[in-house]
Amino acid sequence: MTTTRREFMIGCSAAIAAYAARSTVHAGFLPAAAFRASSGAIAGANTDAVVVIFLRGGMDSLHMLGPANDKDYIAARPANLRVTDAGDQEGLSLGDSSGGGAGLDFRIHKNAAPLKELFEAKHLAFIHACGLTNGTRSHFEAMDLVERGVAETGQQNLASGWITRHLSALAGLPAQGQAVSMLPALAADDSLPASLLGFPKAAASKVAERFGLWGGDAQREALATLYAPGLPLHEPAQQALSILKAVNERLPRNKKGEVEKYQPQHGAKYPEGQLAQSLQTVARMLKTDLGVRVATVDFGGWDTHQDQTYLFPVRLRELASALHAFHTDMTDHHSRLTVVVQSEFGRRLKANKSNGTDHGHGAAMMVLGGNIAGGKIHGSWPGLATDQLDSRADLAVTTDYRQVLGEIILKRQGNAKLGEVFPGLKQYTPLGVVNAHAEAPTSAVL
């Protein structure tokens, strides 16, 4: 298909508009990130990376991971909304050494079998009863709080997300042997999440093969001319074009010059679906040696007010299979990769009348990687008796979600400025989920 001059200029104008309106790189548009000119080597294969997967909608952690023999758990839900120790909904046992509560038989949903395999290999850890210490049952409010890295609604006016503050702090810390990162943040989506709000050096691309300008080299040259030296936005535009060029130079192409379809390694078999596609984008970009420090992935569809017995197992199977495939695909990078999975809140303990569960409070987080204390349920289990529940209705939060995120960025990426990254965090007590990098600080600054 040929492109007319008018269509070409419209494409350039659209790219410029995208650039001016959003501080991010978008697949198919001019990247709008102000990539700072750098000297020295580019951070690559030796750079520790964190992948943050957000399960949007309020994932029912008690349906994924529950104490099958707990009488309060059994009384609160029908068998098809929990994991059981026998019958059609029999969960997969995690063994006596998994932790999580004396005398409790914690099991995971049978559709999460790939997670059990990772757990037994000690590459996966659970932290139950996590979340916002001052909870809200509003999806939008809770997601916004989590992504801004705070616990109080009064702090939602922050102009930056927690990942933005983390990466900004890293930029000001001693290099500790790390080279300059050309692409420090990647969102495997069409736009940036609020956790990257205000970060000028991030890229958003759901599909790596489309990471670029639809007009190719001709459009890139035209845009370079439009942002020539001395013109407004010259420096950030030229730097943004440079990152596009660098990424595209690293993507393998066929004889026609087309980007080749991504080929997973080590026999990894990704399932069909949105999450698998996003994780393959992350895998490909982590392997390009551009120095990605944090990547974000969204996976929605967890708001199961009704028909949970059908919707939840399907979603969980996709999650478990995609995580297992990603971990397998990234085998050569386990030593530098940490994956954290979270949701904005959990679901009510008691089932509702529509064969589902309503918005709750405490939830489970997962941490996956080659440098974690896996094969264990970390944190403190609060119990499910009525007087142990939050507001006598929900699983109570015993671990502030920021304790988990803070431990990862301190121990794996060397950022001790947790008070700066997570405003209002009063204390930091490591849970022992993550093994510390040799150069990591030994204490946090609050």
Sequence and secondary structure as in RCSB ss.txt:
>XXXX:A:sequence
MTTTRREFMIGCSAAIAAYAARSTVHAGFLPAAAFRASSGAIAGANTDAVVVIFLRGGMDSLHMLGPANDKDYIA
ARPANLRVTDAGDQEGLSLGDSSGGGAGLDFRIHKNAAPLKELFEAKHLAFIHACGLTNGTRSHFEAMDLVERGV
AETGQQNLASGWITRHLSALAGLPAQGQAVSMLPALAADDSLPASLLGFPKAAASKVAERFGLWGGDAQREALAT
LYAPGLPLHEPAQQALSILKAVNERLPRNKKGEVEKYQPQHGAKYPEGQLAQSLQTVARMLKTDLGVRVATVDFG
GWDTHQDQTYLFPVRLRELASALHAFHTDMTDHHSRLTVVVQSEFGRRLKANKSNGTDHGHGAAMMVLGGNIAGG
KIHGSWPGLATDQLDSRADLAVTTDYRQVLGEIILKRQGNAKLGEVFPGLKQYTPLGVVNAHAEAPTSAVL
>XXXX:A:secstr
    HHHHHHHHHHHHHHHHH SSEETBS          S B  TTS EEEEEEETTT  HHHHEEETT HHHHH
HS GGGS BSSSTTB EE  GGG SSTT  EEE GGGHHHHHHHHTT EEEEEEEE SS    HHHHHHHHHHT 
S GGGTT SS HHHHHHHHHHTS  TT  B SS EEESSSS  GGGTT TTEEE S GGG SBTTHHHHHHHHHH
HT TTSTTHHHHHHHHHHHHHHHHHS B TTS B     STT    SSHHHHHHHHHHHHHTTTS   EEEEEE 
    SS HHHHHHHHHHHHHHHHHHHHHHTGGGGGGEEEEEEES  B SS  TTSS  B S EEEEEEESSB  S
SEES     SGGGSBTTTB    EEHHHHHHHHHHHHH    HHHHSTT       S B   TT  SS   
